[in-house]
Amino acid sequence: MVVARSVALFVVAALFEIGGAWLVWQGVREHRGWIWIGAGVIALGAYGFVATLQPDGEFGRILAAYGGVFVAGSIAWGMIADGYRPDRWDVTGALICLAGMAVIMYAPRNH
């Protein structure tokens, strides 16, 4: 149950961080305006809060592991929101990052 909660929190964090960055990008690069930018800043703040809810208390571990989720999530977001078509190397890299995340977060440790 702890692993399932942790994975769910990573997914929610990714939605807030990647979504927030995308909103800022849209506001600035696509000239959609300050409302989009403001919504992005709020989402990015929510990401920071969600990260604190992880069951593991090690900041460095959480953020390092989240990096793998961010990489894979960013590719998925680009596919859904912008029609991005990843090639096999994008997919391979994302899978490697997710494997790294799993090792960092869920490898057995003797505490």
N, CA, C and O atoms as CSV, one atom per row, in Angstrom:
chain,resi,resn,atom,element,x,y,z
A,1,MET,N,N,0.819,-1.197,0.000
A,1,MET,CA,C,0.000,0.000,0.000
A,1,MET,C,C,0.865,1.266,0.000
A,1,MET,O,O,0.490,2.267,-0.609
A,2,VAL,N,N,2.019,1.229,0.677
A,2,VAL,CA,C,2.902,2.383,0.715
A,2,VAL,C,C,3.436,2.693,-0.680
A,2,VAL,O,O,3.519,3.859,-1.068
A,3,VAL,N,N,3.797,1.657,-1.436
A,3,VAL,CA,C,4.308,1.872,-2.797
A,3,VAL,C,C,3.207,2.459,-3.686
A,3,VAL,O,O,3.469,3.378,-4.462
A,4,ALA,N,N,1.993,1.945,-3.584
A,4,ALA,CA,C,0.887,2.458,-4.399
A,4,ALA,C,C,0.623,3.932,-4.079
A,4,ALA,O,O,0.392,4.732,-4.986
A,5,ARG,N,N,0.657,4.291,-2.801
A,5,ARG,CA,C,0.453,5.695,-2.404
A,5,ARG,C,C,1.579,6.563,-2.969
A,5,ARG,O,O,1.331,7.651,-3.488
A,6,SER,N,N,2.800,6.079,-2.865
A,6,SER,CA,C,3.945,6.817,-3.357
A,6,SER,C,C,3.850,7.037,-4.863
A,6,SER,O,O,4.090,8.147,-5.338
A,7,VAL,N,N,3.510,6.013,-5.610
A,7,VAL,CA,C,3.373,6.127,-7.066
A,7,VAL,C,C,2.265,7.126,-7.407
A,7,VAL,O,O,2.434,7.964,-8.293
A,8,ALA,N,N,1.135,7.037,-6.706
A,8,ALA,CA,C,0.028,7.966,-6.948
A,8,ALA,C,C,0.464,9.406,-6.685
A,8,ALA,O,O,0.115,10.306,-7.448
A,9,LEU,N,N,1.222,9.629,-5.613
A,9,LEU,CA,C,1.711,10.973,-5.316
A,9,LEU,C,C,2.676,11.466,-6.390
A,9,LEU,O,O,2.658,12.645,-6.745
A,10,PHE,N,N,3.516,10.573,-6.910
A,10,PHE,CA,C,4.401,10.961,-8.006
A,10,PHE,C,C,3.592,11.380,-9.230
A,10,PHE,O,O,3.941,12.354,-9.897
A,11,VAL,N,N,2.526,10.662,-9.529
A,11,VAL,CA,C,1.693,10.994,-10.695
A,11,VAL,C,C,1.023,12.356,-10.493
A,11,VAL,O,O,1.003,13.180,-11.407
A,12,VAL,N,N,0.477,12.591,-9.303
A,12,VAL,CA,C,-0.161,13.880,-9.022
A,12,VAL,C,C,0.867,15.006,-9.087
A,12,VAL,O,O,0.601,16.065,-9.655
A,13,ALA,N,N,2.039,14.772,-8.505
A,13,ALA,CA,C,3.101,15.780,-8.559
A,13,ALA,C,C,3.470,16.092,-10.009
A,13,ALA,O,O,3.660,17.254,-10.369
A,14,ALA,N,N,3.570,15.064,-10.831
A,14,ALA,CA,C,3.915,15.271,-12.240
A,14,ALA,C,C,2.840,16.082,-12.956
A,14,ALA,O,O,3.157,16.961,-13.757
A,15,LEU,N,N,1.584,15.795,-12.675
A,15,LEU,CA,C,0.510,16.563,-13.307
A,15,LEU,C,C,0.618,18.043,-12.950
A,15,LEU,O,O,0.462,18.909,-13.811
A,16,PHE,N,N,0.888,18.331,-11.664
A,16,PHE,CA,C,1.026,19.724,-11.247
A,16,PHE,C,C,2.281,20.377,-11.826
A,16,PHE,O,O,2.214,21.495,-12.339
A,17,GLU,N,N,3.419,19.692,-11.749
A,17,GLU,CA,C,4.655,20.336,-12.212
A,17,GLU,C,C,4.689,20.474,-13.729
A,17,GLU,O,O,4.950,21.559,-14.250
A,18,ILE,N,N,4.431,19.400,-14.425
A,18,ILE,CA,C,4.478,19.458,-15.888
A,18,ILE,C,C,3.352,20.336,-16.416
A,18,ILE,O,O,3.550,21.134,-17.333
A,19,GLY,N,N,2.167,20.182,-15.830
A,19,GLY,CA,C,1.049,21.035,-16.226
A,19,GLY,C,C,1.314,22.501,-15.950
A,19,GLY,O,O,0.989,23.362,-16.767
A,20,GLY,N,N,1.908,22.786,-14.794
A,20,GLY,CA,C,2.232,24.167,-14.453
A,20,GLY,C,C,3.251,24.761,-15.406
A,20,GLY,O,O,3.093,25.887,-15.878
A,21,ALA,N,N,4.287,24.005,-15.685
A,21,ALA,CA,C,5.303,24.488,-16.626
A,21,ALA,C,C,4.704,24.683,-18.012
A,21,ALA,O,O,5.043,25.638,-18.710
A,22,TRP,N,N,3.811,23.777,-18.412
A,22,TRP,CA,C,3.157,23.892,-19.720
A,22,TRP,C,C,2.284,25.146,-19.775
A,22,TRP,O,O,2.256,25.845,-20.788
A,23,LEU,N,N,1.572,25.427,-18.679
A,23,LEU,CA,C,0.735,26.631,-18.644
A,23,LEU,C,C,1.580,27.896,-18.756
A,23,LEU,O,O,1.217,28.822,-19.481
A,24,VAL,N,N,2.706,27.940,-18.043
A,24,VAL,CA,C,3.603,29.093,-18.152
A,24,VAL,C,C,4.121,29.203,-19.586
A,24,VAL,O,O,4.149,30.288,-20.166
A,25,TRP,N,N,4.527,28.070,-20.145
A,25,TRP,CA,C,5.002,28.042,-21.542
A,25,TRP,C,C,3.929,28.617,-22.474
A,25,TRP,O,O,4.221,29.464,-23.319
A,26,GLN,N,N,2.702,28.156,-22.316
A,26,GLN,CA,C,1.611,28.640,-23.159
A,26,GLN,C,C,1.383,30.137,-22.970
A,26,GLN,O,O,1.161,30.870,-23.934
A,27,GLY,N,N,1.441,30.578,-21.720
A,27,GLY,CA,C,1.229,31.994,-21.435
A,27,GLY,C,C,2.288,32.881,-22.056
A,27,GLY,O,O,1.984,33.954,-22.576
A,28,VAL,N,N,3.546,32.428,-22.001
A,28,VAL,CA,C,4.658,33.249,-22.499
A,28,VAL,C,C,4.922,32.993,-23.982
A,28,VAL,O,O,4.879,33.915,-24.797
A,29,ARG,N,N,5.194,31.739,-24.320
A,29,ARG,CA,C,5.634,31.426,-25.689
A,29,ARG,C,C,4.500,31.477,-26.707
A,29,ARG,O,O,4.709,31.819,-27.871
A,30,GLU,N,N,3.305,31.133,-26.255
A,30,GLU,CA,C,2.158,31.130,-27.179
A,30,GLU,C,C,1.274,32.363,-26.981
A,30,GLU,O,O,0.195,32.462,-27.565
A,31,HIS,N,N,1.741,33.300,-26.155
A,31,HIS,CA,C,1.078,34.589,-25.947
A,31,HIS,C,C,-0.364,34.460,-25.476
A,31,HIS,O,O,-1.248,35.187,-25.931
A,32,ARG,N,N,-0.591,33.517,-24.551
A,32,ARG,CA,C,-1.952,33.338,-24.042
A,32,ARG,C,C,-2.248,34.216,-22.835
A,32,ARG,O,O,-3.400,34.333,-22.418
A,33,GLY,N,N,-1.221,34.830,-22.275
A,33,GLY,CA,C,-1.453,35.854,-21.269
A,33,GLY,C,C,-1.195,35.449,-19.826
A,33,GLY,O,O,-0.823,34.320,-19.504
A,34,TRP,N,N,-1.416,36.445,-18.984
A,34,TRP,CA,C,-1.087,36.332,-17.560
A,34,TRP,C,C,-1.958,35.333,-16.807
A,34,TRP,O,O,-1.509,34.769,-15.809
A,35,ILE,N,N,-3.167,35.101,-17.248
A,35,ILE,CA,C,-4.026,34.121,-16.555
A,35,ILE,C,C,-3.399,32.737,-16.662
A,35,ILE,O,O,-3.358,31.996,-15.680
A,36,TRP,N,N,-2.918,32.391,-17.828
A,36,TRP,CA,C,-2.262,31.095,-18.024
A,36,TRP,C,C,-0.992,31.018,-17.178
A,36,TRP,O,O,-0.717,30.001,-16.540
A,37,ILE,N,N,-0.225,32.105,-17.185
A,37,ILE,CA,C,1.016,32.132,-16.408
A,37,ILE,C,C,0.696,31.990,-14.918
A,37,ILE,O,O,1.338,31.208,-14.218
A,38,GLY,N,N,-0.291,32.741,-14.434
A,38,GLY,CA,C,-0.678,32.667,-13.022
A,38,GLY,C,C,-1.153,31.284,-12.635
A,38,GLY,O,O,-0.801,30.778,-11.570
A,39,ALA,N,N,-1.956,30.664,-13.498
A,39,ALA,CA,C,-2.416,29.296,-13.218
A,39,ALA,C,C,-1.233,28.340,-13.164
A,39,ALA,O,O,-1.208,27.424,-12.342
A,40,GLY,N,N,-0.258,28.550,-14.035
A,40,GLY,CA,C,0.942,27.718,-14.023
A,40,GLY,C,C,1.736,27.869,-12.740
A,40,GLY,O,O,2.215,26.881,-12.184
A,41,VAL,N,N,1.878,29.098,-12.268
A,41,VAL,CA,C,2.610,29.339,-11.024
A,41,VAL,C,C,1.900,28.663,-9.846
A,41,VAL,O,O,2.552,28.080,-8.981
A,42,ILE,N,N,0.580,28.741,-9.813
A,42,ILE,CA,C,-0.181,28.076,-8.749
A,42,ILE,C,C,0.022,26.565,-8.816
A,42,ILE,O,O,0.236,25.922,-7.789
A,43,ALA,N,N,-0.043,26.000,-10.011
A,43,ALA,CA,C,0.157,24.556,-10.174
A,43,ALA,C,C,1.565,24.153,-9.743
A,43,ALA,O,O,1.740,23.115,-9.104
A,44,LEU,N,N,2.557,24.951,-10.079
A,44,LEU,CA,C,3.926,24.637,-9.672
A,44,LEU,C,C,4.070,24.675,-8.150
A,44,LEU,O,O,4.796,23.865,-7.575
A,45,GLY,N,N,3.389,25.600,-7.507
A,45,GLY,CA,C,3.387,25.627,-6.043
A,45,GLY,C,C,2.717,24.394,-5.461
A,45,GLY,O,O,3.179,23.847,-4.459
A,46,ALA,N,N,1.629,23.955,-6.086
A,46,ALA,CA,C,0.940,22.742,-5.627
A,46,ALA,C,C,1.846,21.520,-5.774
A,46,ALA,O,O,1.822,20.623,-4.932
A,47,TYR,N,N,2.640,21.485,-6.835
A,47,TYR,CA,C,3.608,20.396,-7.002
A,47,TYR,C,C,4.544,20.320,-5.796
A,47,TYR,O,O,4.782,19.240,-5.255
A,48,GLY,N,N,5.064,21.453,-5.386
A,48,GLY,CA,C,5.977,21.471,-4.249
A,48,GLY,C,C,5.329,20.938,-2.989
A,48,GLY,O,O,5.980,20.269,-2.187
A,49,PHE,N,N,4.055,21.227,-2.809
A,49,PHE,CA,C,3.333,20.723,-1.643
A,49,PHE,C,C,3.127,19.216,-1.740
A,49,PHE,O,O,3.358,18.496,-0.768
A,50,VAL,N,N,2.701,18.742,-2.887
A,50,VAL,CA,C,2.433,17.303,-3.061
A,50,VAL,C,C,3.689,16.481,-2.795
A,50,VAL,O,O,3.606,15.393,-2.225
A,51,ALA,N,N,4.842,16.983,-3.199
A,51,ALA,CA,C,6.091,16.250,-2.973
A,51,ALA,C,C,6.333,16.001,-1.482
A,51,ALA,O,O,6.946,14.998,-1.116
A,52,THR,N,N,5.863,16.892,-0.631
A,52,THR,CA,C,6.070,16.715,0.817
A,52,THR,C,C,5.218,15.599,1.399
A,52,THR,O,O,5.447,15.187,2.537
A,53,LEU,N,N,4.255,15.105,0.661
A,53,LEU,CA,C,3.358,14.063,1.164
A,53,LEU,C,C,3.903,12.651,0.964
A,53,LEU,O,O,3.290,11.683,1.414
A,54,GLN,N,N,5.042,12.525,0.299
A,54,GLN,CA,C,5.640,11.200,0.083
A,54,GLN,C,C,5.935,10.543,1.432
A,54,GLN,O,O,6.346,11.225,2.371
A,55,PRO,N,N,5.731,9.225,1.539
A,55,PRO,CA,C,5.988,8.534,2.799
A,55,PRO,C,C,7.455,8.547,3.231
A,55,PRO,O,O,7.742,8.557,4.428
A,56,ASP,N,N,8.379,8.547,2.280
A,56,ASP,CA,C,9.803,8.598,2.610
A,56,ASP,C,C,10.145,10.033,3.005
A,56,ASP,O,O,9.672,10.977,2.374
A,57,GLY,N,N,10.956,10.202,4.033
A,57,GLY,CA,C,11.275,11.521,4.532
A,57,GLY,C,C,12.552,12.126,3.999
A,57,GLY,O,O,12.965,13.187,4.467
A,58,GLU,N,N,13.197,11.485,3.029
A,58,GLU,CA,C,14.471,11.975,2.497
A,58,GLU,C,C,14.246,12.849,1.268
A,58,GLU,O,O,13.902,12.351,0.196
A,59,PHE,N,N,14.442,14.153,1.433
A,59,PHE,CA,C,14.212,15.109,0.344
A,59,PHE,C,C,15.001,14.748,-0.909
A,59,PHE,O,O,14.447,14.717,-2.008
A,60,GLY,N,N,16.292,14.476,-0.743
A,60,GLY,CA,C,17.126,14.162,-1.907
A,60,GLY,C,C,16.647,12.933,-2.658
A,60,GLY,O,O,16.638,12.917,-3.889
A,61,ARG,N,N,16.252,11.913,-1.926
A,61,ARG,CA,C,15.761,10.685,-2.554
A,61,ARG,C,C,14.467,10.959,-3.323
A,61,ARG,O,O,14.311,10.522,-4.463
A,62,ILE,N,N,13.555,11.676,-2.698
A,62,ILE,CA,C,12.260,11.946,-3.334
A,62,ILE,C,C,12.466,12.725,-4.637
A,62,ILE,O,O,11.921,12.358,-5.678
A,63,LEU,N,N,13.249,13.795,-4.571
A,63,LEU,CA,C,13.431,14.616,-5.770
A,63,LEU,C,C,14.228,13.892,-6.839
A,63,LEU,O,O,13.953,14.060,-8.027
A,64,ALA,N,N,15.209,13.091,-6.447
A,64,ALA,CA,C,15.983,12.328,-7.434
A,64,ALA,C,C,15.080,11.314,-8.133
A,64,ALA,O,O,15.110,11.189,-9.357
A,65,ALA,N,N,14.285,10.597,-7.358
A,65,ALA,CA,C,13.378,9.607,-7.942
A,65,ALA,C,C,12.323,10.286,-8.805
A,65,ALA,O,O,11.970,9.787,-9.873
A,66,TYR,N,N,11.819,11.431,-8.336
A,66,TYR,CA,C,10.802,12.143,-9.098
A,66,TYR,C,C,11.322,12.546,-10.486
A,66,TYR,O,O,10.550,12.658,-11.438
A,67,GLY,N,N,12.631,12.760,-10.586
A,67,GLY,CA,C,13.202,13.106,-11.884
A,67,GLY,C,C,12.841,12.102,-12.968
A,67,GLY,O,O,12.566,12.484,-14.105
A,68,GLY,N,N,12.842,10.810,-12.618
A,68,GLY,CA,C,12.461,9.782,-13.588
A,68,GLY,C,C,11.010,9.889,-13.997
A,68,GLY,O,O,10.663,9.702,-15.163
A,69,VAL,N,N,10.160,10.192,-13.022
A,69,VAL,CA,C,8.732,10.375,-13.312
A,69,VAL,C,C,8.547,11.607,-14.190
A,69,VAL,O,O,7.742,11.599,-15.121
A,70,PHE,N,N,9.295,12.663,-13.888
A,70,PHE,CA,C,9.206,13.894,-14.669
A,70,PHE,C,C,9.563,13.649,-16.129
A,70,PHE,O,O,8.871,14.133,-17.025
A,71,VAL,N,N,10.627,12.908,-16.374
A,71,VAL,CA,C,11.059,12.639,-17.752
A,71,VAL,C,C,9.963,11.898,-18.521
A,71,VAL,O,O,9.561,12.321,-19.605
A,72,ALA,N,N,9.489,10.802,-17.956
A,72,ALA,CA,C,8.454,10.015,-18.636
A,72,ALA,C,C,7.152,10.803,-18.755
A,72,ALA,O,O,6.487,10.764,-19.790
A,73,GLY,N,N,6.796,11.517,-17.692
A,73,GLY,CA,C,5.568,12.310,-17.709
A,73,GLY,C,C,5.613,13.437,-18.722
A,73,GLY,O,O,4.602,13.757,-19.347
A,74,SER,N,N,6.768,14.035,-18.886
A,74,SER,CA,C,6.902,15.123,-19.855
A,74,SER,C,C,6.689,14.627,-21.279
A,74,SER,O,O,6.058,15.300,-22.094
A,75,ILE,N,N,7.209,13.469,-21.564
A,75,ILE,CA,C,6.998,12.890,-22.899
A,75,ILE,C,C,5.518,12.576,-23.099
A,75,ILE,O,O,4.953,12.871,-24.152
A,76,ALA,N,N,4.892,11.978,-22.084
A,76,ALA,CA,C,3.460,11.670,-22.180
A,76,ALA,C,C,2.638,12.952,-22.338
A,76,ALA,O,O,1.719,13.005,-23.156
A,77,TRP,N,N,2.968,13.980,-21.559
A,77,TRP,CA,C,2.238,15.255,-21.656
A,77,TRP,C,C,2.370,15.829,-23.067
A,77,TRP,O,O,1.386,16.282,-23.652
A,78,GLY,N,N,3.574,15.807,-23.603
A,78,GLY,CA,C,3.778,16.316,-24.954
A,78,GLY,C,C,2.958,15.564,-25.985
A,78,GLY,O,O,2.453,16.154,-26.940
A,79,MET,N,N,2.830,14.270,-25.792
A,79,MET,CA,C,2.022,13.468,-26.716
A,79,MET,C,C,0.551,13.872,-26.647
A,79,MET,O,O,-0.110,14.030,-27.674
A,80,ILE,N,N,0.052,14.034,-25.432
A,80,ILE,CA,C,-1.375,14.317,-25.238
A,80,ILE,C,C,-1.700,15.773,-25.565
A,80,ILE,O,O,-2.650,16.050,-26.297
A,81,ALA,N,N,-0.918,16.694,-25.026
A,81,ALA,CA,C,-1.259,18.112,-25.139
A,81,ALA,C,C,-0.791,18.763,-26.437
A,81,ALA,O,O,-1.430,19.691,-26.934
A,82,ASP,N,N,0.309,18.284,-26.981
A,82,ASP,CA,C,0.899,18.963,-28.138
A,82,ASP,C,C,1.063,18.078,-29.367
A,82,ASP,O,O,1.582,18.540,-30.384
A,83,GLY,N,N,0.640,16.831,-29.303
A,83,GLY,CA,C,0.765,15.954,-30.457
A,83,GLY,C,C,2.183,15.488,-30.741
A,83,GLY,O,O,2.494,15.063,-31.854
A,84,TYR,N,N,3.047,15.568,-29.725
A,84,TYR,CA,C,4.446,15.131,-29.866
A,84,TYR,C,C,4.492,13.635,-30.131
A,84,TYR,O,O,3.754,12.869,-29.511
A,85,ARG,N,N,5.356,13.216,-31.051
A,85,ARG,CA,C,5.505,11.795,-31.388
A,85,ARG,C,C,6.903,11.353,-30.987
A,85,ARG,O,O,7.861,11.594,-31.721
A,86,PRO,N,N,7.036,10.700,-29.817
A,86,PRO,CA,C,8.366,10.262,-29.391
A,86,PRO,C,C,8.894,9.151,-30.287
A,86,PRO,O,O,8.135,8.330,-30.801
A,87,ASP,N,N,10.214,9.142,-30.465
A,87,ASP,CA,C,10.812,8.032,-31.203
A,87,ASP,C,C,11.236,6.951,-30.204
A,87,ASP,O,O,11.040,7.099,-28.998
A,88,ARG,N,N,11.807,5.886,-30.709
A,88,ARG,CA,C,12.153,4.758,-29.836
A,88,ARG,C,C,13.181,5.144,-28.788
A,88,ARG,O,O,13.214,4.545,-27.713
A,89,TRP,N,N,14.023,6.132,-29.076
A,89,TRP,CA,C,15.040,6.560,-28.113
A,89,TRP,C,C,14.420,7.384,-26.990
A,89,TRP,O,O,14.857,7.310,-25.842
A,90,ASP,N,N,13.408,8.163,-27.326
A,90,ASP,CA,C,12.663,8.873,-26.279
A,90,ASP,C,C,12.026,7.873,-25.322
A,90,ASP,O,O,12.121,8.010,-24.103
A,91,VAL,N,N,11.381,6.872,-25.894
A,91,VAL,CA,C,10.701,5.859,-25.081
A,91,VAL,C,C,11.719,5.057,-24.268
A,91,VAL,O,O,11.507,4.803,-23.083
A,92,THR,N,N,12.814,4.663,-24.899
A,92,THR,CA,C,13.856,3.915,-24.183
A,92,THR,C,C,14.408,4.738,-23.029
A,92,THR,O,O,14.550,4.229,-21.917
A,93,GLY,N,N,14.715,5.986,-23.278
A,93,GLY,CA,C,15.229,6.856,-22.226
A,93,GLY,C,C,14.255,7.023,-21.084
A,93,GLY,O,O,14.648,6.998,-19.918
A,94,ALA,N,N,12.976,7.194,-21.413
A,94,ALA,CA,C,11.956,7.339,-20.374
A,94,ALA,C,C,11.848,6.066,-19.535
A,94,ALA,O,O,11.709,6.141,-18.314
A,95,LEU,N,N,11.910,4.915,-20.170
A,95,LEU,CA,C,11.851,3.650,-19.424
A,95,LEU,C,C,13.071,3.477,-18.520
A,95,LEU,O,O,12.951,2.980,-17.400
A,96,ILE,N,N,14.230,3.882,-19.000
A,96,ILE,CA,C,15.439,3.833,-18.165
A,96,ILE,C,C,15.263,4.740,-16.950
A,96,ILE,O,O,15.605,4.360,-15.830
A,97,CYS,N,N,14.732,5.933,-17.175
A,97,CYS,CA,C,14.505,6.862,-16.063
A,97,CYS,C,C,13.519,6.284,-15.047
A,97,CYS,O,O,13.724,6.419,-13.841
A,98,LEU,N,N,12.454,5.643,-15.528
A,98,LEU,CA,C,11.488,5.036,-14.604
A,98,LEU,C,C,12.112,3.873,-13.833
A,98,LEU,O,O,11.807,3.664,-12.659
A,99,ALA,N,N,12.982,3.123,-14.497
A,99,ALA,CA,C,13.686,2.045,-13.792
A,99,ALA,C,C,14.588,2.626,-12.708
A,99,ALA,O,O,14.663,2.083,-11.606
A,100,GLY,N,N,15.264,3.713,-13.012
A,100,GLY,CA,C,16.090,4.384,-12.015
A,100,GLY,C,C,15.265,4.878,-10.843
A,100,GLY,O,O,15.676,4.748,-9.690
A,101,MET,N,N,14.104,5.443,-11.131
A,101,MET,CA,C,13.201,5.896,-10.076
A,101,MET,C,C,12.815,4.740,-9.170
A,101,MET,O,O,12.809,4.885,-7.947
A,102,ALA,N,N,12.495,3.608,-9.750
A,102,ALA,CA,C,12.083,2.445,-8.957
A,102,ALA,C,C,13.215,1.960,-8.059
A,102,ALA,O,O,12.983,1.590,-6.908
A,103,VAL,N,N,14.428,1.961,-8.578
A,103,VAL,CA,C,15.579,1.541,-7.762
A,103,VAL,C,C,15.787,2.520,-6.607
A,103,VAL,O,O,15.954,2.106,-5.460
A,104,ILE,N,N,15.777,3.807,-6.911
A,104,ILE,CA,C,16.008,4.819,-5.886
A,104,ILE,C,C,14.945,4.741,-4.789
A,104,ILE,O,O,15.272,4.778,-3.602
A,105,MET,N,N,13.692,4.633,-5.179
A,105,MET,CA,C,12.603,4.713,-4.206
A,105,MET,C,C,12.270,3.387,-3.520
A,105,MET,O,O,11.972,3.368,-2.326
A,106,TYR,N,N,12.317,2.299,-4.250
A,106,TYR,CA,C,11.688,1.080,-3.745
A,106,TYR,C,C,12.648,-0.097,-3.535
A,106,TYR,O,O,12.208,-1.202,-3.219
A,107,ALA,N,N,13.949,0.131,-3.709
A,107,ALA,CA,C,14.919,-0.946,-3.423
A,107,ALA,C,C,14.887,-1.236,-1.918
A,107,ALA,O,O,14.727,-0.321,-1.111
A,108,PRO,N,N,15.037,-2.495,-1.551
A,108,PRO,CA,C,15.032,-2.823,-0.114
A,108,PRO,C,C,16.221,-2.163,0.582
A,108,PRO,O,O,17.343,-2.175,0.076
A,109,ARG,N,N,15.954,-1.596,1.737
A,109,ARG,CA,C,16.994,-0.937,2.519
A,109,ARG,C,C,16.943,-1.480,3.932
A,109,ARG,O,O,15.883,-1.829,4.450
A,110,ASN,N,N,18.091,-1.542,4.527
A,110,ASN,CA,C,18.170,-1.953,5.941
A,110,ASN,C,C,18.267,-0.693,6.794
A,110,ASN,O,O,19.345,-0.132,6.990
A,111,HIS,N,N,17.116,-0.266,7.292
A,111,HIS,CA,C,17.098,0.946,8.137
A,111,HIS,C,C,17.066,0.553,9.588
A,111,HIS,O,O,17.047,1.420,10.462
